[in-house]
Amino acid sequence: MGLDVNLPNYITLFRVILIPFFINLMIYGYYREALLVFVVAGVTDALDGMIARLSGKKTELGAFLDPMADKLLILSAFVTLVFLGKLPVWLVIIVVSRDAILAMGSLIIYVMTHTLKIQPSLIGKLTTLMQLVVVTLSLVLMNYGTEMGIMTVLQWATAGVTIASGTQYVLRGIKMVG
Protein backbone atom coordinates (compact mmCIF):
# COMPACT_ATOMS: atom_id res chain seq x y z
CA MET A 1 0.00 0.00 0.00
CA GLY A 2 1.68 3.22 -1.19
CA LEU A 3 1.45 6.60 0.43
CA ASP A 4 -0.51 8.97 -1.81
CA VAL A 5 1.10 12.36 -1.21
CA ASN A 6 -0.98 15.35 -2.20
CA LEU A 7 1.67 18.03 -2.72
CA PRO A 8 -0.80 20.93 -3.12
CA ASN A 9 -2.34 20.18 0.30
CA TYR A 10 1.11 20.05 1.90
CA ILE A 11 1.98 23.39 0.31
CA THR A 12 -1.24 24.85 1.71
CA LEU A 13 -0.39 23.49 5.17
CA PHE A 14 3.07 25.05 4.85
CA ARG A 15 1.33 28.41 4.26
CA VAL A 16 -0.63 27.93 7.47
CA ILE A 17 2.59 27.09 9.34
CA LEU A 18 4.14 30.35 8.06
CA ILE A 19 1.46 32.45 9.84
CA PRO A 20 2.91 32.34 13.39
CA PHE A 21 6.38 33.09 11.98
CA PHE A 22 4.94 36.08 10.11
CA ILE A 23 3.21 37.39 13.26
CA ASN A 24 6.33 36.96 15.40
CA LEU A 25 8.51 38.75 12.86
CA MET A 26 6.02 41.62 12.76
CA ILE A 27 5.68 41.91 16.54
CA TYR A 28 9.44 41.96 17.05
CA GLY A 29 10.05 44.50 14.29
CA TYR A 30 11.62 42.29 11.63
CA TYR A 31 9.54 43.89 8.90
CA ARG A 32 11.72 42.95 5.93
CA GLU A 33 11.68 39.32 6.98
CA ALA A 34 7.93 39.52 7.60
CA LEU A 35 7.45 40.92 4.10
CA LEU A 36 9.53 38.05 2.71
CA VAL A 37 7.45 35.46 4.61
CA PHE A 38 4.24 37.14 3.37
CA VAL A 39 5.51 37.04 -0.23
CA VAL A 40 6.51 33.37 0.17
CA ALA A 41 3.01 32.65 1.50
CA GLY A 42 1.54 34.40 -1.54
CA VAL A 43 3.73 32.39 -3.90
CA THR A 44 2.68 29.14 -2.19
CA ASP A 45 -0.95 30.16 -2.68
CA ALA A 46 -0.43 30.44 -6.43
CA LEU A 47 1.75 27.33 -6.50
CA ASP A 48 -0.62 24.96 -4.70
CA GLY A 49 -3.52 25.88 -6.96
CA MET A 50 -1.46 25.55 -10.11
CA ILE A 51 -0.04 22.16 -9.07
CA ALA A 52 -3.49 20.89 -8.05
CA ARG A 53 -4.97 21.82 -11.43
CA LEU A 54 -2.06 20.57 -13.55
CA SER A 55 -1.60 17.27 -11.69
CA GLY A 56 -5.28 16.51 -11.18
CA LYS A 57 -4.79 16.56 -7.40
CA LYS A 58 -7.77 18.78 -6.56
CA THR A 59 -9.40 17.46 -3.39
CA GLU A 60 -12.28 18.42 -1.13
CA LEU A 61 -9.76 18.95 1.65
CA GLY A 62 -7.74 21.27 -0.58
CA ALA A 63 -10.87 23.15 -1.66
CA PHE A 64 -11.55 23.81 2.04
CA LEU A 65 -7.96 24.33 3.25
CA ASP A 66 -6.79 26.74 0.55
CA PRO A 67 -9.31 29.54 1.18
CA MET A 68 -9.03 28.92 4.95
CA ALA A 69 -5.26 29.36 4.77
CA ASP A 70 -5.76 32.59 2.80
CA LYS A 71 -8.26 33.91 5.32
CA LEU A 72 -6.06 33.00 8.29
CA LEU A 73 -3.08 34.75 6.71
CA ILE A 74 -5.03 37.88 5.78
CA LEU A 75 -6.82 38.11 9.13
CA SER A 76 -3.56 37.54 11.03
CA ALA A 77 -1.88 40.26 8.98
CA PHE A 78 -4.73 42.74 9.47
CA VAL A 79 -4.95 42.16 13.23
CA THR A 80 -1.17 42.38 13.61
CA LEU A 81 -1.01 45.58 11.54
CA VAL A 82 -3.74 47.22 13.62
CA PHE A 83 -1.96 46.10 16.81
CA LEU A 84 1.18 47.84 15.51
CA GLY A 85 -0.80 50.97 14.62
CA LYS A 86 -0.24 50.58 10.87
CA LEU A 87 -3.87 50.12 9.84
CA PRO A 88 -7.02 51.81 11.12
CA VAL A 89 -9.13 49.81 13.56
CA TRP A 90 -12.33 50.47 11.59
CA LEU A 91 -10.92 48.67 8.54
CA VAL A 92 -9.90 45.63 10.54
CA ILE A 93 -13.34 45.51 12.19
CA ILE A 94 -14.96 45.44 8.73
CA VAL A 95 -12.63 42.71 7.43
CA VAL A 96 -12.89 40.50 10.52
CA SER A 97 -16.67 41.02 10.86
CA ARG A 98 -17.30 40.04 7.25
CA ASP A 99 -15.34 36.83 7.63
CA ALA A 100 -16.99 35.99 10.96
CA ILE A 101 -20.45 36.57 9.46
CA LEU A 102 -19.61 34.43 6.43
CA ALA A 103 -18.21 31.63 8.61
CA MET A 104 -21.34 31.65 10.76
CA GLY A 105 -23.55 31.74 7.65
CA SER A 106 -21.67 28.81 6.13
CA LEU A 107 -22.18 26.81 9.32
CA ILE A 108 -25.91 27.62 9.32
CA ILE A 109 -26.23 26.62 5.65
CA TYR A 110 -24.40 23.36 6.31
CA VAL A 111 -26.56 22.52 9.34
CA MET A 112 -29.77 23.29 7.45
CA THR A 113 -28.92 21.69 4.10
CA HIS A 114 -26.18 19.16 4.99
CA THR A 115 -24.20 20.50 2.05
CA LEU A 116 -22.00 23.48 1.44
CA LYS A 117 -20.83 24.37 -2.04
CA ILE A 118 -19.84 28.01 -2.19
CA GLN A 119 -18.43 29.41 -5.39
CA PRO A 120 -16.31 32.52 -4.95
CA SER A 121 -17.78 35.51 -6.72
CA LEU A 122 -15.87 38.06 -8.77
CA ILE A 123 -16.35 40.69 -6.07
CA GLY A 124 -15.25 38.14 -3.45
CA LYS A 125 -12.03 37.55 -5.39
CA LEU A 126 -11.58 41.32 -5.78
CA THR A 127 -12.01 41.67 -2.01
CA THR A 128 -9.25 39.15 -1.35
CA LEU A 129 -7.00 40.88 -3.87
CA MET A 130 -7.64 44.32 -2.34
CA GLN A 131 -6.98 43.00 1.17
CA LEU A 132 -3.71 41.41 0.02
CA VAL A 133 -2.67 44.68 -1.64
CA VAL A 134 -3.40 46.64 1.57
CA VAL A 135 -1.28 44.23 3.63
CA THR A 136 1.55 44.08 1.09
CA LEU A 137 1.66 47.85 0.63
CA SER A 138 1.55 48.37 4.41
CA LEU A 139 4.54 46.02 4.76
CA VAL A 140 6.42 47.78 1.97
CA LEU A 141 5.77 51.18 3.57
CA MET A 142 6.94 49.85 6.96
CA ASN A 143 10.17 48.69 5.34
CA TYR A 144 10.95 51.72 3.26
CA GLY A 145 9.41 54.46 5.41
CA THR A 146 7.80 56.31 2.57
CA GLU A 147 4.31 57.69 2.93
CA MET A 148 1.78 57.15 0.20
CA GLY A 149 -1.42 59.17 0.02
CA ILE A 150 -2.96 56.33 -1.97
CA MET A 151 -3.12 54.19 1.21
CA THR A 152 -6.17 56.04 2.55
CA VAL A 153 -8.00 55.67 -0.77
CA LEU A 154 -6.98 52.01 -0.95
CA GLN A 155 -8.21 51.38 2.60
CA TRP A 156 -11.62 52.93 1.86
CA ALA A 157 -11.89 51.04 -1.43
CA THR A 158 -11.02 47.80 0.37
CA ALA A 159 -13.67 48.53 3.00
CA GLY A 160 -16.23 49.15 0.24
CA VAL A 161 -15.57 45.93 -1.68
CA THR A 162 -15.36 43.96 1.59
CA ILE A 163 -18.83 45.21 2.60
CA ALA A 164 -20.22 44.65 -0.91
CA SER A 165 -18.91 41.09 -1.15
CA GLY A 166 -20.10 40.28 2.36
CA THR A 167 -23.57 41.55 1.45
CA GLN A 168 -23.55 39.53 -1.77
CA TYR A 169 -22.59 36.32 0.05
CA VAL A 170 -25.22 36.88 2.76
CA LEU A 171 -27.91 37.37 0.10
CA ARG A 172 -26.74 34.19 -1.67
CA GLY A 173 -26.87 32.31 1.63
CA ILE A 174 -30.41 33.50 2.35
CA LYS A 175 -31.45 32.33 -1.10
CA MET A 176 -29.82 28.91 -0.48
CA VAL A 177 -31.75 28.21 2.69
CA GLY A 178 -34.99 29.79 1.46
C-alpha positions as CSV (number, residue, x, y, z in Angstrom):
1,M,0.0,0.0,0.0
2,G,1.7,3.2,-1.2
3,L,1.5,6.6,0.4
4,D,-0.5,9.0,-1.8
5,V,1.1,12.4,-1.2
6,N,-1.0,15.4,-2.2
7,L,1.7,18.0,-2.7
8,P,-0.8,20.9,-3.1
9,N,-2.3,20.2,0.3
10,Y,1.1,20.1,1.9
11,I,2.0,23.4,0.3
12,T,-1.2,24.8,1.7
13,L,-0.4,23.5,5.2
14,F,3.1,25.0,4.8
15,R,1.3,28.4,4.3
16,V,-0.6,27.9,7.5
17,I,2.6,27.1,9.3
18,L,4.1,30.4,8.1
19,I,1.5,32.4,9.8
20,P,2.9,32.3,13.4
21,F,6.4,33.1,12.0
22,F,4.9,36.1,10.1
23,I,3.2,37.4,13.3
24,N,6.3,37.0,15.4
25,L,8.5,38.7,12.9
26,M,6.0,41.6,12.8
27,I,5.7,41.9,16.5
28,Y,9.4,42.0,17.1
29,G,10.0,44.5,14.3
30,Y,11.6,42.3,11.6
31,Y,9.5,43.9,8.9
32,R,11.7,42.9,5.9
33,E,11.7,39.3,7.0
34,A,7.9,39.5,7.6
35,L,7.5,40.9,4.1
36,L,9.5,38.0,2.7
37,V,7.4,35.5,4.6
38,F,4.2,37.1,3.4
39,V,5.5,37.0,-0.2
40,V,6.5,33.4,0.2
41,A,3.0,32.6,1.5
42,G,1.5,34.4,-1.5
43,V,3.7,32.4,-3.9
44,T,2.7,29.1,-2.2
45,D,-0.9,30.2,-2.7
46,A,-0.4,30.4,-6.4
47,L,1.7,27.3,-6.5
48,D,-0.6,25.0,-4.7
49,G,-3.5,25.9,-7.0
50,M,-1.5,25.6,-10.1
51,I,0.0,22.2,-9.1
52,A,-3.5,20.9,-8.1
53,R,-5.0,21.8,-11.4
54,L,-2.1,20.6,-13.5
55,S,-1.6,17.3,-11.7
56,G,-5.3,16.5,-11.2
57,K,-4.8,16.6,-7.4
58,K,-7.8,18.8,-6.6
59,T,-9.4,17.5,-3.4
60,E,-12.3,18.4,-1.1
61,L,-9.8,19.0,1.7
62,G,-7.7,21.3,-0.6
63,A,-10.9,23.1,-1.7
64,F,-11.5,23.8,2.0
65,L,-8.0,24.3,3.2
66,D,-6.8,26.7,0.6
67,P,-9.3,29.5,1.2
68,M,-9.0,28.9,4.9
69,A,-5.3,29.4,4.8
70,D,-5.8,32.6,2.8
71,K,-8.3,33.9,5.3
72,L,-6.1,33.0,8.3
73,L,-3.1,34.7,6.7
74,I,-5.0,37.9,5.8
75,L,-6.8,38.1,9.1
76,S,-3.6,37.5,11.0
77,A,-1.9,40.3,9.0
78,F,-4.7,42.7,9.5
79,V,-4.9,42.2,13.2
80,T,-1.2,42.4,13.6
81,L,-1.0,45.6,11.5
82,V,-3.7,47.2,13.6
83,F,-2.0,46.1,16.8
84,L,1.2,47.8,15.5
85,G,-0.8,51.0,14.6
86,K,-0.2,50.6,10.9
87,L,-3.9,50.1,9.8
88,P,-7.0,51.8,11.1
89,V,-9.1,49.8,13.6
90,W,-12.3,50.5,11.6
91,L,-10.9,48.7,8.5
92,V,-9.9,45.6,10.5
93,I,-13.3,45.5,12.2
94,I,-15.0,45.4,8.7
95,V,-12.6,42.7,7.4
96,V,-12.9,40.5,10.5
97,S,-16.7,41.0,10.9
98,R,-17.3,40.0,7.2
99,D,-15.3,36.8,7.6
100,A,-17.0,36.0,11.0
101,I,-20.4,36.6,9.5
102,L,-19.6,34.4,6.4
103,A,-18.2,31.6,8.6
104,M,-21.3,31.7,10.8
105,G,-23.6,31.7,7.7
106,S,-21.7,28.8,6.1
107,L,-22.2,26.8,9.3
108,I,-25.9,27.6,9.3
109,I,-26.2,26.6,5.6
110,Y,-24.4,23.4,6.3
111,V,-26.6,22.5,9.3
112,M,-29.8,23.3,7.5
113,T,-28.9,21.7,4.1
114,H,-26.2,19.2,5.0
115,T,-24.2,20.5,2.1
116,L,-22.0,23.5,1.4
117,K,-20.8,24.4,-2.0
118,I,-19.8,28.0,-2.2
119,Q,-18.4,29.4,-5.4
120,P,-16.3,32.5,-4.9
121,S,-17.8,35.5,-6.7
122,L,-15.9,38.1,-8.8
123,I,-16.4,40.7,-6.1
124,G,-15.2,38.1,-3.4
125,K,-12.0,37.6,-5.4
126,L,-11.6,41.3,-5.8
127,T,-12.0,41.7,-2.0
128,T,-9.2,39.1,-1.3
129,L,-7.0,40.9,-3.9
130,M,-7.6,44.3,-2.3
131,Q,-7.0,43.0,1.2
132,L,-3.7,41.4,0.0
133,V,-2.7,44.7,-1.6
134,V,-3.4,46.6,1.6
135,V,-1.3,44.2,3.6
136,T,1.5,44.1,1.1
137,L,1.7,47.9,0.6
138,S,1.6,48.4,4.4
139,L,4.5,46.0,4.8
140,V,6.4,47.8,2.0
141,L,5.8,51.2,3.6
142,M,6.9,49.9,7.0
143,N,10.2,48.7,5.3
144,Y,10.9,51.7,3.3
145,G,9.4,54.5,5.4
146,T,7.8,56.3,2.6
147,E,4.3,57.7,2.9
148,M,1.8,57.1,0.2
149,G,-1.4,59.2,0.0
150,I,-3.0,56.3,-2.0
151,M,-3.1,54.2,1.2
152,T,-6.2,56.0,2.6
153,V,-8.0,55.7,-0.8
154,L,-7.0,52.0,-1.0
155,Q,-8.2,51.4,2.6
156,W,-11.6,52.9,1.9
157,A,-11.9,51.0,-1.4
158,T,-11.0,47.8,0.4
159,A,-13.7,48.5,3.0
160,G,-16.2,49.1,0.2
161,V,-15.6,45.9,-1.7
162,T,-15.4,44.0,1.6
163,I,-18.8,45.2,2.6
164,A,-20.2,44.7,-0.9
165,S,-18.9,41.1,-1.2
166,G,-20.1,40.3,2.4
167,T,-23.6,41.6,1.5
168,Q,-23.6,39.5,-1.8
169,Y,-22.6,36.3,0.0
170,V,-25.2,36.9,2.8
171,L,-27.9,37.4,0.1
172,R,-26.7,34.2,-1.7
173,G,-26.9,32.3,1.6
174,I,-30.4,33.5,2.4
175,K,-31.4,32.3,-1.1
176,M,-29.8,28.9,-0.5
177,V,-31.8,28.2,2.7
178,G,-35.0,29.8,1.5
